[in-house]
Amino acid sequence: MPYKIDLSTEVVADYQRLQPWAQRSLEAALLVASDDPHRLPAVPQQSEHARILSFADGRGLCMVEIDDDAKRLAVRLIEPPR
């Protein structure tokens, strides 16, 4: 069962500022990640539940916090694609 994707108000605002192609790329990357987020690269010196998600051909980055109990992914945009 896929994890639920939880976008904060801040992420929604950031998402709306992205170009349409970058929005589609982020959506696709999040859907893939929701199936098995533990496959994403770990974030050095962060919580063991923190993962990094790239999108837009590696030009955009998000931090994903995995909540295994709730089967939820909290997403934060780190670097929008340029």
N, C-alpha and C positions, 0 to 999 in steps of 0.2 A: 504494500500500500504506500503510495507516495506521501511525502511529507507535505504539510500545508505551508504555503508561502505567505509569510507575514511581512507586509510592506508598511513601514512607519509612514506617518504623514510627511516627514522630511523626504523619504525615498520617493513617494508618489509625486511630490513637487519636482524633485530632481528628474524623475522619469518623464514628466510632462515637458521638461525643457530639452530633452534629447531629440535628435532628429528621428524621423520615422524609421529609418533603417536601423538605427541604434536601439530604438524601442523594441523592434522585432527581434533583434539579436539578443537583447537582455531577456525577453520573454522566453525565447527558445532555450537559452542557457539555463534559466531558472527551472524550466520544465524538466530538462535532462537531469539537473542537480537534485531535483525533488525525489527522484527515484532512488538514489543512493548518494546522499551528500558526503558520506565518509570517504568517498573516492576523490573528493576535491583536495587540493594541496593544503596542508596545515599552515597556519600562520605562525612563524617563529616568535617566541616570547609572548604568546597570547594563550588564552584558555585552550585546553585540549579540544574544545568544541568549536573553536573558530576555524573557519576555512576561507580560502580565497577563491573567487569565481571570476574568470575573465570572460569578456564578451566583446563583440565588435572586432573580431580578428585580433584579440589581445590588446586592443587600444583602450578598453574600459575595464575597470576592476570594481568588484564588490566584496565586502566582507559578509560572510554567512555564519551566523551562530546557530548551532544545531541543538535543539531541545528534543532529545530522544524520548523522554516521557510523554510529551504532548505531541510528538511527531510533527514538529513545527520548525520552520527555518525563518529566523529573523534576518532581514537583509538590510545592509547599509551600503550606499554608493560611496566608494573611496575616490575613484578617479573616472570622470566621464570621458568617453572617447572624443578625440579631437579630429 
